Structures are given as structure tokens and as C-alpha cells.
């Protein structure tokens, strides 16, 4: 809407179909079908990797500490004593 050299703000009816104001325009509503399976498989894979990381990382850190402690114990037990 142009009145002389000024530009009037669009009415609420004009803004309703405007993609910048929340509701998608006609071009996006009629967009071609995108494969949902590819998107959901990627999301599933991402979530599975997060779950594996959450479950395995604390266990791996605990195992490393436990193995270090057991190794230090073995070394201390088998070391020769000076007066034996």
C-alpha cells in the first residue's frame, strides 16, 4: 500500500499469509513432500549416540580408575622389600 511517497503498514489480513509474521505463506504450505524416514532415522541415530555416550562414558571413567588402582596395588604387593 503506497500513499504518495509514504508506505503504510500492512493490514492484519495482509500479514496473515506473510511468512515473516508467523504463518507460512502459500508457497511453503504447498511445498513438495520431503522424505520423513530420512529425517527420523538421522534423529534416531543422533539420540542413540547420545544415549550410548551417557551410559558408557561414566562406566569407562570408573573402569579406568579401578584398573589404575588395582595395578598400583599389584605393584606395591610384588615389590621386593629391602631386608628380605
C-alpha positions in Angstrom: 0.0 0.0 0.0 1.6 3.2 -1.1 0.0 6.6 -0.5 2.1 9.2 -2.2 5.6 8.8 -1.1 4.7 7.1 2.2 4.3 3.4 2.8 1.5 2.3 5.0 1.9 -0.7 7.3 0.3 -3.9 6.0 -3.1 -4.7 7.5 -3.6 -7.8 9.7 -5.2 -9.6 6.7 -2.1 -9.0 4.6 0.2 -10.1 7.3 -1.7 -13.4 7.9 -0.1 -15.1 4.8 3.3 -13.4 5.2 6.0 -16.0 6.2 7.8 -13.3 8.3 4.9 -12.9 10.6 4.4 -16.4 11.9 2.1 -18.2 9.5 3.6 -19.8 6.4 2.7 -18.4 3.0 1.1 -20.4 0.3 4.5 -21.4 -1.3 5.6 -23.2 1.9 2.2 -24.9 2.6 2.2 -26.4 -0.9 5.9 -27.5 -0.8 6.7 -30.9 -2.2 6.7 -33.9 0.2 10.0 -34.4 1.9 11.0 -37.9 3.0 10.2 -38.2 6.7 12.1 -41.5 7.0 15.5 -40.0 6.3 15.0 -37.2 8.9 13.6 -39.5 11.6 16.4 -42.1 11.0 19.0 -39.3 11.4 17.4 -38.1 14.6 17.1 -41.6 15.9 20.8 -42.2 15.2 21.7 -39.0 16.9 19.7 -39.8 20.0 21.1 -43.3 20.1 24.7 -41.9 20.1 23.8 -39.5 22.9 22.4 -42.4 24.9 25.5 -44.6 24.3 27.7 -41.7 25.4 25.7 -41.1 28.5 25.7 -44.8 29.5 29.3 -45.7 28.5 31.3 -42.7 29.4 30.8 -42.8 33.2 31.4 -46.6 33.2 34.6 -46.2 31.2 35.9 -43.5 33.6 35.1 -45.7 36.6 36.8 -48.7 34.9 40.0 -46.7 34.2 40.2 -45.5 37.8 39.6 -49.1 39.1 42.2 -50.6 36.8 44.7 -48.0 37.8 44.1 -48.7 41.5 44.4 -52.5 41.0 47.6 -52.1 39.1 49.1 -49.9 41.8 48.1 -52.4 44.4 49.7 -55.2 42.4 52.9 -53.3 42.0 53.1 -52.4 45.8 52.4 -56.1 46.8 55.0 -57.6 44.5 57.8 -55.1 45.0 60.8 -56.6 46.9 61.4 -55.5 50.3 65.0 -54.2 51.1 65.7 -56.6 54.0 64.2 -59.8 52.6 
